[in-house]
Amino acid sequence: MHRRLKISMMATALALALPLAARAQDDWRHHHPHYVQAMSDVSMAYQLLRRAHGDPPARPAEEQAMAAIEEAYQTLQNAAAIDRRNIDDLPPPDDSTYDQRGRLYRAVDLLRDAREQLDAAEFDSDARGLRDRAKRQILDAADATKEAIRIMRY
């Protein structure tokens, strides 16, 4: 009899827990899951721009891109904090579009990927404003990096 009671209580607890778990999973979808991936991508783009040793003609454009990336990274950190994301656990940058064109092209690819990560719907109005600001900053960084590429070609 005692065993049946335990089994019955466990079944009841499980029956009550399943709807709560489903609701928690539904709530999780409303948080923007891509801030940390975008942070990882812009961080790697920054590292690629920072490693310029012998490219003096493009350096001002690269420094402009690096400043925009720093601003975007800080904005993404703020958005991730609002969305309760662990910013200390960054995933590796997206390597799916890597080619052999060089570090500046790779930085542009990473910045494009970071911007695409931010295209998902955002339900928190505070985070939405930060997300939109980060998208503009990433676009500014990509434009400056493309300008560095243009300078290096000529």
Secondary structure, DSSP 4 states (H G I P E B T S, - for coil): -HHHHHHHHHHHHHHHHHHHHHHHHHHHHTS-TTHHHHHHHHHHHHHHHHT-SS-GGGHHHHHHHHHHHHHHHHHHHHHHHHTT--TTSPPPPP-TT--SS-HHHHHHHHHHHHHHHTTS----HHHHHHHHHHHHHHHHHHHHHHHHHHHHH-
